[in-house]
Amino acid sequence: MGLFRKIAESNDLVTGMTSRLGIDMAERMMRNPERETSLVRSMAMACMGCNGHLSCALLQADSDHLDAAPDFCRNRETLAALQAA
């Protein structure tokens, strides 16, 4: 897989996960675009290193809502903190 495709796939998975966890990233971006852009970039980079892309994509395809990120998610703690905020 090419680098740009991997980046795009990871970004899509992060965006999908935040949506399913009820995290409104658009609203957060409007409040502090610099900080939130950096956060999303960091989460996408962490996601790129994960071997669970297929499992994550299947989970997201089967679920409109999730209570928590899956155990294998490299962004699990970050996403939990965003949910609690």
C-alpha positions as CSV (number, residue, x, y, z in Angstrom):
1,M,0.0,0.0,0.0
2,G,1.3,3.4,-0.9
3,L,2.1,6.0,1.8
4,F,-0.6,8.5,0.9
5,R,-3.2,5.7,0.7
6,K,-2.2,4.5,4.1
7,I,-2.4,8.0,5.5
8,A,-5.8,8.5,4.0
9,E,-7.0,5.1,5.3
10,S,-5.8,5.9,8.8
11,N,-7.4,9.3,8.8
12,D,-10.7,7.8,7.7
13,L,-10.5,5.2,10.5
14,V,-9.8,7.9,13.1
15,T,-12.6,10.1,11.8
16,G,-15.0,7.1,11.8
17,M,-14.0,6.1,15.3
18,T,-14.4,9.5,16.7
19,S,-17.9,9.8,15.1
20,R,-19.0,6.4,16.5
21,L,-17.7,7.4,19.9
22,G,-19.8,10.5,19.9
23,I,-16.8,12.9,19.7
24,D,-17.6,16.0,17.7
25,M,-14.3,16.7,16.1
26,A,-15.8,19.5,13.8
27,E,-16.9,21.4,16.9
28,R,-13.5,20.8,18.6
29,M,-11.7,22.0,15.5
30,M,-13.8,25.2,15.4
31,R,-12.8,26.0,19.1
32,N,-9.1,25.3,18.7
33,P,-8.1,24.4,15.1
34,E,-4.4,24.4,15.7
35,R,-4.5,22.0,18.7
36,E,-7.1,19.7,17.2
37,T,-5.4,19.5,13.9
38,S,-2.3,18.4,15.7
39,L,-4.2,15.9,17.7
40,V,-5.9,14.3,14.7
41,R,-2.6,14.2,12.9
42,S,-1.0,12.4,15.9
43,M,-3.9,9.9,16.1
44,A,-3.7,9.2,12.3
45,M,0.1,8.6,12.7
46,A,-0.5,6.2,15.6
47,C,-3.3,4.5,13.6
48,M,-0.9,4.0,10.6
49,G,1.3,1.8,12.8
50,C,-1.6,-0.5,13.8
51,N,-2.1,-3.9,12.3
52,G,-5.8,-3.9,13.0
53,H,-7.0,-1.7,10.1
54,L,-9.2,-4.5,8.7
55,S,-10.7,-5.3,12.1
56,C,-11.3,-1.6,12.8
57,A,-13.0,-1.1,9.4
58,L,-15.2,-4.1,9.9
59,L,-16.2,-3.0,13.4
60,Q,-17.0,0.5,12.1
61,A,-19.0,-1.0,9.2
62,D,-21.1,-3.0,11.6
63,S,-21.6,-0.3,14.2
64,D,-23.0,3.2,14.1
65,H,-22.3,3.8,17.8
66,L,-19.5,2.4,20.1
67,D,-19.1,2.9,23.8
68,A,-15.3,2.6,23.6
69,A,-12.5,2.0,21.1
70,P,-11.5,-1.6,20.7
71,D,-8.7,-2.9,22.9
72,F,-6.3,-3.2,20.0
73,C,-6.7,0.5,19.1
74,R,-3.5,2.5,19.5
75,N,-5.6,5.6,20.2
76,R,-7.8,4.0,22.8
77,E,-6.6,6.1,25.7
78,T,-6.7,9.4,23.7
79,L,-10.2,8.6,22.5
80,A,-11.4,7.8,26.0
81,A,-10.0,11.2,27.2
82,L,-11.8,12.9,24.3
83,Q,-15.1,11.2,25.3
84,A,-14.7,12.3,28.9
85,A,-13.9,15.9,28.0
